[in-house]
């Protein structure tokens, strides 16, 4: 589907200027390239840009943005295109500016436990590179094998490790970025404490590419834990699985990961990857994947035993302990493939809700009730340890929620429930195009006005990722 809004026309003269800046080989207007960059992983949406540019340096981006600013040409920043809220969709046409050539890890500072990287580095490559030096960058979204660190900055990504270690914002020290006007700035300093003026760094993290294009990133690192243990707990009740999450934390435990996967999602992903690693029985409704990590194996073993004992108060099946690295990898492979598998199975609409942990059972129950009232199938999975539930929806003949009145009504009901439970409408996927119609549920007009004013200050001509988050 195409948006009715139109962009300023890009002329042959503009194309010529872009080629002078980035080089003939890195400016594209052919049908195949435009088609590819007109999509990300959001539902089944498709919007064609007029041109795709792949710059290599901040200076090239600066020159491109100066032209676009002067001529009011919309620019959509793009990383790997793994986003789920439409943040990288060029719904106004114009320029798609891809950071894929900015893919170097510039420096690993072992003395200060920092890494400086360009935005086009794949997250898993960054993690593996610092791990070789005994260091750890914890945020690990499900798409870590393909997503870019720059996109993670834009969305303030999390992943399974967030429950213990936090999300992207907790590791960003400083950013080099190009403003929509073409100016190049650093947002902060490479230090652990900084109360020098407004915190521009944290303002940019999670801003979905609407305030500037990040070209260098300074991240703090921590020592990599030596050991980890993983167990799988089958629950006969989906709600009890949600209840157990809060109970584990109240019991004094802080797992390094705690993931909930509904049994229907597990059935789908197990078929896709042809795996029997997870037992699927008729009396099981959900599994919790629980991981602990640290530097003392004896302590971890005792912690796992205590968590297992705590869970005996619930209606659970036999607890499965992963015995070796291969079994752990197989379990994590299944968890990380869930989103891809259920989408291929027709669950094309994904929501990314988050509530206080103790409210997970009420959210799960409410999700099922909303699905029943509006006649759609739904599966749930996600980062239960921090209350972040991913909700995948399948409704016959409705591949997209965006612009569909019936789905809009259903999702508004769902998000109002989330708000009543003290939560919000996106934990780590962002607002983009998809969640934009529901911002009034969680914010009053005063808050939206402040956000608009910030956007205008950074981007007076409203060219950069325009129409995302709010109109």
C-alpha positions as CSV (number, residue, x, y, z in Angstrom):
1,X,0.0,0.0,0.0
2,X,1.2,3.5,-0.7
3,X,0.8,6.6,1.3
4,X,-1.1,9.5,-0.2
5,X,1.6,12.1,0.8
6,X,4.1,13.1,-1.9
7,X,7.7,14.3,-1.7
8,X,9.4,17.2,-3.4
9,X,10.5,16.0,-6.8
10,X,14.1,14.9,-7.1
11,X,15.5,16.2,-10.3
12,X,18.3,15.0,-12.6
13,X,20.4,17.9,-11.2
14,X,19.9,16.6,-7.6
15,X,21.0,13.1,-8.8
16,X,24.1,14.6,-10.4
17,X,25.0,16.4,-7.2
18,X,24.5,13.3,-5.1
19,X,26.8,11.3,-7.4
20,X,29.5,14.0,-7.1
21,X,29.3,13.5,-3.3
22,X,29.0,9.7,-2.9
23,X,30.3,8.5,-6.2
24,X,28.5,7.2,-9.3
25,X,28.5,3.6,-7.9
26,X,26.7,4.5,-4.7
27,X,23.7,6.4,-6.0
28,X,20.8,4.2,-7.2
29,X,17.6,4.9,-9.0
30,X,17.0,1.6,-10.7
31,X,13.7,-0.3,-10.1
32,X,15.2,-3.3,-8.4
33,X,17.1,-1.2,-5.8
34,X,14.2,1.1,-5.1
35,X,12.0,-1.9,-4.6
36,X,14.4,-3.5,-2.1
37,X,14.8,-0.3,-0.1
38,X,11.1,0.3,-0.1
39,X,10.6,-2.4,2.5
40,X,11.7,-3.4,6.0
41,X,10.4,-6.1,8.2
42,X,7.2,-4.2,9.1
43,X,4.1,-6.1,8.2
44,X,3.7,-6.2,4.4
45,X,4.2,-2.5,3.7
46,X,6.0,-1.1,0.7
47,X,6.9,2.5,-0.2
48,X,9.2,3.4,-3.1
49,X,11.9,6.0,-2.6
50,X,13.1,8.1,-5.5
51,X,16.7,7.5,-5.0
52,X,19.0,5.4,-2.7
53,X,22.3,6.8,-1.6
54,X,25.1,4.8,0.2
55,X,27.6,7.3,1.6
56,X,30.8,6.3,3.4
57,X,31.6,9.3,5.6
58,X,30.0,11.8,7.9
59,X,31.2,14.5,5.5
60,X,29.4,12.9,2.6
61,X,26.2,12.6,4.7
62,X,26.6,16.3,5.6
63,X,26.8,17.4,2.0
64,X,23.8,15.3,1.0
65,X,21.7,16.6,3.9
66,X,22.6,20.2,3.0
67,X,21.1,19.7,-0.4
68,X,18.0,18.0,0.9
69,X,17.5,20.7,3.6
70,X,17.8,23.4,1.0
71,X,15.3,21.8,-1.4
72,X,13.0,20.3,1.3
73,X,13.7,16.7,0.1
74,X,12.6,14.0,2.5
75,X,15.4,11.7,3.8
76,X,14.8,8.3,5.4
77,X,17.8,6.9,7.2
78,X,18.2,3.2,7.0
79,X,20.4,0.6,8.7
80,X,19.8,-3.1,7.9
81,X,16.1,-2.8,7.4
82,X,15.2,-5.2,10.2
83,X,12.8,-2.7,11.9
84,X,9.2,-3.7,12.8
85,X,7.5,-0.3,13.2
86,X,8.1,1.2,9.8
87,X,10.9,3.5,10.9
88,X,13.0,2.8,7.7
89,X,10.1,3.0,5.3
90,X,10.3,5.9,2.8
91,X,6.6,6.6,2.9
92,X,7.1,10.2,1.5
93,X,9.4,9.0,-1.3
94,X,12.5,11.1,-1.5
95,X,16.0,9.8,-0.5
96,X,16.8,6.6,1.4
97,X,20.2,7.1,3.0
98,X,21.7,3.8,3.8
99,X,24.6,3.5,6.4
100,X,25.6,0.0,5.2
101,X,29.0,1.1,3.9
102,X,29.9,2.7,7.3
103,X,30.8,-0.7,8.8
104,X,34.1,-0.4,10.6
105,X,34.9,-1.0,14.3
106,X,37.2,2.0,14.8
107,X,38.8,1.3,18.2
108,X,38.5,-1.0,21.2
109,X,39.9,0.8,24.2
110,X,40.6,-2.1,26.6
111,X,42.0,0.3,29.3
112,X,38.7,2.2,29.6
113,X,36.4,-0.6,28.5
114,X,35.0,1.3,25.5
115,X,34.5,0.6,21.8
116,X,34.1,3.2,19.0
117,X,32.2,1.9,16.0
118,X,30.5,3.1,12.9
119,X,26.7,2.6,12.6
120,X,26.7,-0.1,9.9
121,X,28.4,-2.8,11.9
122,X,26.3,-5.8,12.5
123,X,25.5,-6.1,16.2
124,X,26.6,-9.7,16.6
125,X,29.9,-9.0,14.8
126,X,30.5,-6.2,17.3
127,X,29.7,-8.5,20.2
128,X,32.0,-11.3,19.0
129,X,34.8,-8.9,18.3
130,X,34.9,-7.4,21.8
131,X,34.3,-10.9,23.3
132,X,37.7,-12.0,21.8
133,X,39.2,-9.5,24.2
134,X,37.1,-10.7,27.2
135,X,34.6,-7.9,26.9
136,X,30.9,-7.8,26.8
137,X,28.3,-5.6,25.0
138,X,25.0,-7.1,26.3
139,X,22.1,-5.7,24.3
140,X,21.2,-8.5,21.9
141,X,18.0,-8.1,19.9
142,X,16.6,-11.2,18.1
143,X,17.9,-9.9,14.8
144,X,21.5,-9.4,16.2
145,X,22.9,-11.5,13.4
146,X,21.7,-9.0,10.7
147,X,20.7,-5.7,12.4
148,X,23.1,-2.8,12.6
149,X,24.3,-1.1,15.8
150,X,23.1,2.2,14.3
151,X,19.6,0.9,14.0
152,X,19.8,-0.3,17.6
153,X,20.7,3.2,18.7
154,X,17.7,4.6,16.8
155,X,15.3,2.2,18.5
156,X,17.0,1.9,21.9
157,X,17.0,-1.9,21.4
158,X,17.0,-4.4,24.2
159,X,16.7,-8.2,23.8
160,X,16.9,-11.1,26.3
161,X,19.9,-9.7,28.3
162,X,18.1,-6.5,29.1
163,X,16.5,-8.0,32.2
164,X,19.9,-8.0,33.9
165,X,22.1,-5.7,31.9
166,X,19.8,-3.0,30.5
167,X,19.2,-1.7,27.0
168,X,21.2,0.2,24.5
169,X,20.8,3.6,26.3
170,X,22.7,2.1,29.2
171,X,25.8,1.6,27.1
172,X,26.0,4.7,24.9
173,X,28.5,7.3,26.0
174,X,28.8,9.6,23.0
175,X,27.6,10.0,19.5
176,X,28.9,11.7,16.4
177,X,25.9,12.7,14.3
178,X,25.0,14.8,11.3
179,X,22.1,17.2,11.8
180,X,19.4,17.6,9.1
181,X,21.0,21.0,8.3
182,X,24.3,19.3,7.6
183,X,26.2,20.3,10.7
184,X,28.3,17.6,12.3
185,X,28.4,17.4,16.1
186,X,29.4,15.2,19.1
187,X,26.5,14.8,21.6
188,X,28.6,14.3,24.7
189,X,31.9,13.0,26.0
190,X,33.6,9.6,26.4
191,X,33.1,9.5,30.1
192,X,30.9,7.5,32.6
193,X,29.5,10.6,34.4
194,X,28.4,13.8,32.7
195,X,26.2,16.5,34.0
196,X,27.4,19.2,31.6
197,X,24.3,20.7,30.1
198,X,21.3,18.8,28.5
199,X,21.9,15.1,27.8
200,X,21.8,15.2,24.0
201,X,23.2,11.7,23.8
202,X,20.3,10.1,25.5
203,X,17.8,12.3,23.6
204,X,19.2,10.9,20.3
205,X,19.1,7.3,21.5
206,X,15.6,6.0,20.7
207,X,14.7,9.0,18.5
208,X,14.2,6.7,15.4
209,X,16.4,8.7,13.1
210,X,14.2,11.8,13.3
211,X,16.8,14.2,14.9
212,X,20.0,13.3,13.0
213,X,22.0,10.6,11.4
214,X,24.5,8.9,13.8
215,X,27.9,8.3,12.2
216,X,30.1,7.2,15.1
217,X,29.1,5.5,18.4
218,X,31.1,5.2,21.6
219,X,29.8,2.4,23.8
220,X,30.9,1.3,27.3
221,X,31.7,-2.4,27.8
222,X,31.9,-4.7,30.7
223,X,33.9,-7.8,31.4
224,X,32.4,-10.9,29.8
225,X,30.9,-13.4,32.4
226,X,32.8,-16.7,32.4
227,X,29.8,-19.0,32.8
228,X,26.1,-19.3,32.1
229,X,23.4,-21.9,32.8
230,X,20.1,-22.3,30.9
231,X,16.9,-24.1,31.8
232,X,13.6,-24.6,30.1
233,X,10.4,-24.8,32.2
234,X,7.1,-26.0,30.7
235,X,3.9,-24.5,32.2
236,X,0.5,-25.9,31.9
237,X,-1.0,-22.4,32.1
238,X,0.1,-19.3,30.1
239,X,-1.0,-17.0,32.9
240,X,0.9,-19.0,35.5
241,X,4.1,-18.6,33.4
242,X,3.5,-14.9,33.6
243,X,2.9,-15.1,37.4
244,X,6.2,-17.0,37.9
245,X,8.2,-14.2,36.3
246,X,7.4,-11.8,39.1
247,X,7.8,-14.5,41.7
248,X,11.4,-15.2,40.6
249,X,12.4,-11.6,41.1
250,X,10.6,-11.3,44.4
251,X,12.5,-14.4,45.5
252,X,15.7,-12.4,45.2
253,X,17.0,-13.8,41.8
254,X,18.1,-11.7,38.8
255,X,18.4,-14.0,35.8
256,X,20.5,-12.8,32.8
257,X,17.6,-13.7,30.6
258,X,14.0,-14.8,31.1
259,X,12.0,-15.4,27.9
260,X,8.4,-16.5,27.6
261,X,7.2,-18.4,24.5
262,X,3.6,-19.5,24.0
263,X,3.3,-23.2,22.9
264,X,1.7,-22.3,19.5
265,X,4.7,-20.1,18.6
266,X,7.0,-23.0,19.6
267,X,5.2,-25.4,17.4
268,X,5.5,-23.1,14.5
269,X,9.2,-22.3,15.0
270,X,10.1,-26.0,15.7
271,X,8.6,-27.0,12.3
272,X,10.5,-24.2,10.5
273,X,13.9,-25.2,11.9
274,X,13.1,-28.9,12.1
275,X,14.0,-29.0,15.8
276,X,12.8,-31.3,18.6
277,X,14.9,-29.6,21.2
278,X,11.9,-28.2,23.0
279,X,9.3,-30.8,24.2
280,X,5.8,-29.9,23.0
281,X,3.0,-31.7,24.8
282,X,-0.8,-31.3,24.8
283,X,-0.8,-30.1,28.4
284,X,1.8,-27.4,27.9
285,X,0.7,-23.8,27.2
286,X,4.0,-22.0,27.5
287,X,7.7,-22.3,28.3
288,X,10.0,-20.0,30.2
289,X,13.6,-19.9,29.2
290,X,15.7,-18.9,32.2
291,X,19.4,-18.1,32.1
292,X,21.8,-17.1,34.8
293,X,25.4,-16.0,34.3
294,X,28.4,-15.0,36.4
295,X,32.0,-16.0,37.3
296,X,31.3,-18.7,40.0
297,X,29.8,-21.9,38.7
298,X,28.9,-23.2,42.2
299,X,26.9,-20.1,42.9
300,X,25.1,-20.4,39.6
301,X,24.3,-24.0,40.2
302,X,22.8,-23.2,43.6
303,X,20.8,-20.3,42.1
304,X,19.3,-22.5,39.4
305,X,18.4,-25.2,41.9
306,X,16.7,-22.5,44.1
307,X,14.7,-21.1,41.1
308,X,13.7,-24.6,40.2
309,X,12.5,-25.2,43.7
310,X,10.5,-22.0,43.7
311,X,8.7,-22.9,40.5
312,X,7.4,-26.2,42.0
313,X,4.5,-24.2,43.4
314,X,3.2,-23.8,39.9
315,X,1.6,-26.4,37.6
316,X,4.8,-27.2,35.5
317,X,6.2,-30.2,33.7
318,X,9.7,-31.6,33.9
319,X,12.4,-28.9,34.0
320,X,15.0,-29.3,31.2
321,X,18.6,-28.2,31.8
322,X,20.8,-27.5,28.8
323,X,23.9,-29.6,29.4
324,X,26.3,-28.1,27.0
325,X,27.0,-25.2,24.6
326,X,25.3,-27.0,21.7
327,X,22.0,-27.5,23.6
328,X,22.1,-23.9,24.8
329,X,22.7,-22.7,21.2
330,X,19.8,-24.8,20.0
331,X,17.4,-23.3,22.5
332,X,18.4,-19.8,21.8
333,X,18.2,-20.5,18.0
334,X,14.6,-21.5,18.5
335,X,13.8,-18.4,20.6
336,X,15.5,-16.0,18.1
337,X,13.7,-17.5,15.1
338,X,10.2,-17.2,16.6
339,X,9.4,-13.8,15.1
340,X,10.5,-15.0,11.6
341,X,8.6,-18.3,11.9
342,X,5.3,-16.9,13.0
343,X,5.4,-14.2,10.4
344,X,5.8,-16.8,7.7
345,X,2.9,-18.6,9.2
346,X,0.6,-15.6,8.6
347,X,1.1,-13.7,11.9
348,X,2.1,-10.6,10.0
349,X,1.0,-8.0,12.6
350,X,3.3,-7.6,15.6
351,X,2.9,-5.4,18.6
352,X,5.6,-4.7,21.2
353,X,3.9,-3.9,24.5
354,X,5.5,-3.6,27.9
355,X,4.0,-3.6,31.4
356,X,5.3,-3.8,34.9
357,X,6.3,-7.5,35.4
358,X,3.6,-8.3,37.9
359,X,1.0,-7.2,35.4
360,X,2.0,-9.8,32.7
361,X,-0.8,-12.3,33.6
362,X,-3.4,-9.6,33.2
363,X,-1.9,-8.5,29.9
364,X,-1.8,-12.1,28.6
365,X,-5.4,-12.7,29.6
366,X,-6.5,-9.4,28.1
367,X,-4.6,-10.1,24.8
368,X,-6.5,-13.3,24.4
369,X,-9.8,-11.6,25.2
370,X,-9.3,-8.9,22.6
371,X,-8.4,-11.5,20.0
372,X,-11.6,-13.4,20.7
373,X,-13.7,-10.2,20.5
374,X,-12.2,-9.1,17.2
375,X,-11.8,-12.5,15.7
376,X,-8.1,-12.8,15.2
377,X,-5.6,-15.5,16.2
378,X,-2.8,-14.3,18.5
379,X,0.5,-15.8,19.8
380,X,2.6,-14.3,22.6
381,X,6.3,-14.4,23.3
382,X,9.0,-12.0,24.5
383,X,11.2,-10.7,27.2
384,X,9.1,-11.6,30.2
385,X,11.8,-10.7,32.6
386,X,11.2,-7.0,31.9
387,X,7.5,-7.2,31.1
388,X,8.0,-6.8,27.4
389,X,5.5,-9.0,25.5
390,X,5.5,-9.4,21.7
391,X,2.1,-10.0,20.4
392,X,1.7,-11.5,16.9
393,X,-1.7,-11.3,15.2
394,X,-3.1,-13.3,12.3
395,X,-6.4,-12.2,10.8
396,X,-7.6,-13.7,7.5
397,X,-7.3,-11.2,4.6
398,X,-5.6,-8.5,6.8
399,X,-1.8,-8.6,6.4
400,X,-1.4,-5.0,7.7
401,X,-2.7,-3.1,10.7
402,X,-1.6,0.2,9.2
403,X,-4.6,2.0,7.7
404,X,-7.0,-0.9,8.4
405,X,-10.0,0.5,10.4
406,X,-11.0,-2.8,12.1
407,X,-7.5,-3.6,13.2
408,X,-7.0,0.0,14.4
409,X,-10.1,-0.3,16.6
410,X,-8.8,-3.7,18.0
411,X,-5.3,-2.3,18.7
412,X,-6.6,0.8,20.3
413,X,-8.5,-1.5,22.7
414,X,-5.3,-3.5,23.3
415,X,-3.2,-0.4,23.9
416,X,-5.7,1.1,26.3
417,X,-5.5,-2.1,28.4
418,X,-1.7,-1.8,28.4
419,X,-1.9,1.8,29.5
420,X,-4.4,0.9,32.3
421,X,-1.9,-1.7,33.5
422,X,0.8,1.0,33.8
423,X,2.6,0.0,30.6
424,X,3.2,1.6,27.3
425,X,2.8,0.8,23.6
426,X,6.4,0.0,22.6
427,X,9.2,-1.5,24.6
428,X,11.9,-1.8,21.9
429,X,10.5,-1.6,18.4
430,X,9.8,2.1,18.4
431,X,6.7,4.1,17.1
432,X,7.6,4.7,13.5
433,X,4.5,4.7,11.3
434,X,2.7,1.7,12.9
435,X,2.2,2.9,16.5
436,X,1.8,6.6,15.6
437,X,-2.1,6.6,15.7
438,X,-2.0,5.5,19.3
439,X,0.4,8.0,20.9
440,X,-2.6,9.9,22.4
441,X,-3.3,6.9,24.6
442,X,0.0,7.3,26.5
443,X,0.7,11.0,26.1
444,X,-1.2,14.2,26.5
445,X,-1.0,17.0,23.9
446,X,1.5,18.9,26.1
447,X,4.0,16.0,25.8
448,X,3.4,15.6,22.1
449,X,3.9,19.4,21.6
450,X,7.2,19.2,23.5
451,X,8.4,16.4,21.2
452,X,7.3,18.3,18.1
453,X,9.2,21.4,19.3
454,X,12.3,19.3,19.8
455,X,12.0,17.9,16.3
456,X,11.6,21.4,14.9
457,X,14.7,22.6,16.7
458,X,16.8,19.9,15.2
459,X,15.0,19.7,11.8
460,X,13.4,23.1,10.9
461,X,12.4,21.9,7.4
462,X,11.1,18.6,8.7
463,X,13.0,16.5,6.1
464,X,14.5,13.7,8.3
465,X,12.3,10.7,8.7
466,X,9.3,13.0,8.5
467,X,6.0,11.7,9.6
468,X,7.4,9.1,12.0
469,X,6.4,9.0,15.7
470,X,4.0,11.9,15.1
471,X,2.7,13.9,12.1
